[in-house]
Amino acid sequence: MSDPPAILVRDLHKSYGGVEAVRGIDFDVARGEVFGLLGPNGAGKTTTVEILEGYRSRTGGIVSVLGHDPAGRPRALRERVGIVLQSSGMYRHLSVREAVAHWAAMYPRPRDVEEVIGLVGLQDSADVRTRRLSGGQGRRLDLALALVGDPELVFLDEPTTGFDPEARRAAWSTVRALADLGKTILLTTHYLDEAQALCDRVAIVKDGRILAVGAPSEIGVDAASRYRVAWRDERGELHARETDDPTALLHQLTSAALARGVPLRDLSVTRPSLEEVYLELTAEQEQEADRV
Amino acid sequence: MSEAALVWRQYRLERRMFWRNPSAAFFNFALPLIFLGLFGAVFSGEQENLDVIVPGIAGMSVVSTTFVALAMNVVALREQGILKRLRGTPLPSGAYVSAVALHAITNTAIQVTLVTLAGRVLFGTGWPEDVLELVVFVAVGVVCFASLGVALAHVIPNLDSAPAYTNAVFLPLVVLSGVFYDAGDAPTFLHDISVALPLTHLIDGLSGAMVTGRGLGDNLSHLAVIALWAAGGVVLAARGFSWEARRD
């Protein structure tokens, strides 16, 4: 028997007034998995995550987080979960070390304060008041406060939005380090490369629905199951063709080239990237919406 | 960590942060003392008026250390997202609210002590006649004005408007309630308003405890009015309390 999933979501619905922000979402996150909700702004990612974090009630469906219903915000659950919100302020007059130490004391089995400060790369700013931190440093403090309780499950809501490339790389390696420790991570992002770099599995979300779920390299195998074959002819002209059957196409191409005794340069067979699948899926949705 | 230990830790953090923010410290402590100094100078030598102003300023201190401080702080904590962040931790809401309340009570105790000392040393008002009565009125006043401050925070839409909303209530309240003069001497229509306000009754109680020696038994009606406002305040503070910034 396999372990029960860390997160289970079935037919989740959420309406604000008359507006449906989430319209029937299903997914599981296994223990130790890095799972990403990928989608444009306003897709319902944050609403979904905040329901799982216990900040919002749901209108319908079943939700289980580490075996608890988060709607009641049980303390036993809050002790095992770390939350990085999309934006949240911090006491301005505390130093980084004071803040992390204060947070540590709220948890039954906290991690070492200095270790956590080092993990997020704030060791040189440990005595700095939080109001003097830069935006990126503030985001690292967010992460430190979420991690100091040694959570089994970490929610990261758009953890790198607004980061410069270097800070993003640093944040990514921190997330990977967490994954290596066996933590379960649910992150939301609207960056494709981030989902590709970090997630074991990704759900593409749009208009409150999941359009596709899978590993970043395999997602869309069903939804957009095409191979792209590209080559350069003897005049150096680039050709590309999409096919469901690359074997036949390759056979055709290579035998023709051999028969004519010309080289087939830069021959490649690629699967559509996550980006292409994402654009294709979200565009299809829009066309459907236009037809209605 | 036990709940009591969590309360204590959060309380100590509130104290530390308070002293690191000079403007908050000013609003809490310096303002009432400046008023006391100014009006004390105006009424210099008129013991009768000085005996009105000292309990008046003490009452005002209770309001500024609870009502004003909490209305401003709750809005700031809410709008900055600190309340939301705390809500995601295992810290129990009750422990947090207790710590914040203790913090406000500490400020009130310090402030009322300072005003009493200043009155005694500078203006020749006596030592409190009835310390128990003083403690009872301050305690009920704290519950009343702390909860009304939290309730007011629900109405304040954002951080920028917090001082305007708070002063719009605080300034008329202290004037109408007779902080600076004997409310009994005011014109009838002002007097009629003032008898409905909790601060008027708090000042009457403090006056009994600090100056006139009118005991607790004779001031029960004043206590009842404050308690009534406190009950309403607690209900309003708890209902509609928001841990998150308003969404537009």
Interface residues (C-beta under 8 A of the other chain):
Chain A: E53 G54 Y55 R73 R75 R78 E79 V81 I83 L85 S87 S88 G89 M90 Y91 R92 H93 L94 E98 H102 W103 A105 M106 Y107 P108 L145 G149
Chain B: M1 L6 R9 L13 R16 M17 R20 N21 Q80 G81 I82 K84 R85 R87 G88 T89 P90 L91 P92 E244
